[in-house]
Amino acid sequence: MHPISTVRGAILAAFVLAVITSALLSLSGGAPIDLRHVQLDRWLHIVAGVTWVGLLYYFNVVQL
């Protein structure tokens, strides 16, 4: 089963990708990986924003 075919799978995939991206950006900048609440809040905010824009696109363009 494709992981993005359900809402739960899409949310989980987005969260996993955000964590992986955060880790890769931290490593490329030379910073140690530690998940402080500020960093986690920032990435959750970015994921929420991307989800919001995706839902706006879906409901306004795709549903026409």
C-alpha positions as CSV (number, residue, x, y, z in Angstrom):
1,M,0.0,0.0,0.0
2,H,1.3,3.4,-0.9
3,P,2.0,5.5,2.2
4,I,0.6,8.7,0.8
5,S,-2.8,7.2,-0.2
6,T,-4.3,8.0,3.2
7,V,-4.3,11.2,5.2
8,R,-2.6,9.6,8.1
9,G,0.2,8.2,5.8
10,A,0.7,11.6,4.2
11,I,1.0,13.4,7.6
12,L,3.4,10.8,8.8
13,A,5.5,11.0,5.7
14,A,5.7,14.8,5.9
15,F,6.8,14.6,9.6
16,V,9.4,12.0,8.8
17,L,10.7,14.1,5.9
18,A,10.8,17.2,8.1
19,V,12.9,15.4,10.7
20,I,15.3,14.0,8.1
21,T,15.6,17.4,6.4
22,S,16.3,19.0,9.8
23,A,19.0,16.5,10.6
24,L,20.6,16.9,7.2
25,L,20.6,20.7,7.4
26,S,22.0,20.5,10.9
27,L,24.8,18.2,9.8
28,S,25.7,20.3,6.8
29,G,25.9,23.4,8.9
30,G,28.3,21.7,11.4
31,A,25.8,21.9,14.2
32,P,25.3,18.9,16.5
33,I,22.0,17.2,16.3
34,D,19.9,18.0,19.3
35,L,16.1,18.4,19.0
36,R,15.4,21.5,21.1
37,H,11.8,22.6,21.3
38,V,12.5,25.7,19.3
39,Q,13.9,23.7,16.4
40,L,11.0,21.3,16.6
41,D,8.5,24.1,16.8
42,R,10.0,25.7,13.7
43,W,9.8,22.5,11.6
44,L,6.2,21.8,12.8
45,H,5.3,25.3,11.7
46,I,6.9,24.8,8.3
47,V,5.1,21.5,7.8
48,A,1.8,23.1,8.9
49,G,2.3,25.9,6.4
50,V,3.1,23.5,3.6
51,T,0.0,21.5,4.5
52,W,-2.1,24.7,4.6
53,V,-1.0,25.8,1.1
54,G,-1.5,22.3,-0.2
55,L,-5.0,22.2,1.1
56,L,-5.8,25.6,-0.4
57,Y,-4.4,24.5,-3.8
58,Y,-6.4,21.2,-3.6
59,F,-9.7,22.8,-2.7
60,N,-9.5,25.8,-5.0
61,V,-7.8,24.4,-8.1
62,V,-8.2,20.6,-8.1
63,Q,-11.9,20.5,-7.0
64,L,-13.0,22.9,-9.8
